[in-house]
């Protein structure tokens, strides 16, 4: 999620996976930062070939990051890593973007 006290910083929230040192990421760093900066979903089929990638796990081969928006701005994101290269399909992207929209609608109602 974006830090409510610093709109230029992403803060790792609840997650499942190996521990990582990347618990705070500036919005202009990494794949997560790129999704915020570009305000769009980012799919990386081979993280080792992408210079933006911040290695959270040596086992990660591909990643998808979907922004969550509310009131016209990005407030957070869904970030999924895979141990398989090119793991994410157009169907995965569509599903995760639909999930992000559900979160958006919930946040905007509260």
C-alpha positions, -999 to +999 in steps of 0.1 A: +000+000+000+011+036-004+023+050+029-005+074+041+022+097+054+045+096+024+028+092-010+062+084-026+067+052-005+051+018-009+049-002+024+046-040+024+014-052+040+003-087+048+019-112+025+026-149+021+061-160+011+097-159+021+108-130+043+122-100+023+143-070+031+121-049+007+094-038+031+095-001+020+100+007-017+101+041-033+074+045-059+101+049-086+120+017-078+113-019-087+084-034-106+061-024-078+072+012-081+068+010-119+032+000-116+025+030-094+045+054-115+028+042-147-006+038-131-010+005-149-005-033-146+030-045-151+037-081-162+073-092-162+079-126-178+116-128-168+125-107-138+162-114-143+160-096-177+143-065-162+167-039-147+138-025-125+135-058-106+144-057-069+152-093-059+130-103-030+136-140-036+162-157-057+135-182-067+112-156-084+112-158-122+082-137-132+059-111-116+026-093-120+017-061-102-018-046-105-025-011-091-054-006-068-070+028-073-094+048-052-107+083-058-087+087-089-052+077-076-032+046-068-035+036-032-018+002-033-013-029-055-016-066-058+018-081-064+023-117-072+056-134-079+061-169-095+089-194-094+081-201-131+090-178-160+062-163-180+037-176-154+010-149-159-016-151-187-040-126-200-067-144-180-046-139-148-042-102-156-080-098-162-088-117-130-064-096-108-076-064-124-111-074-115-100-081-079-084-047-077-116-031-089-135-049-062-111-034-036-115+000-052-152-001-050-150-012-013-126+016-004-146+042-022-178+032-004-162+035+031 
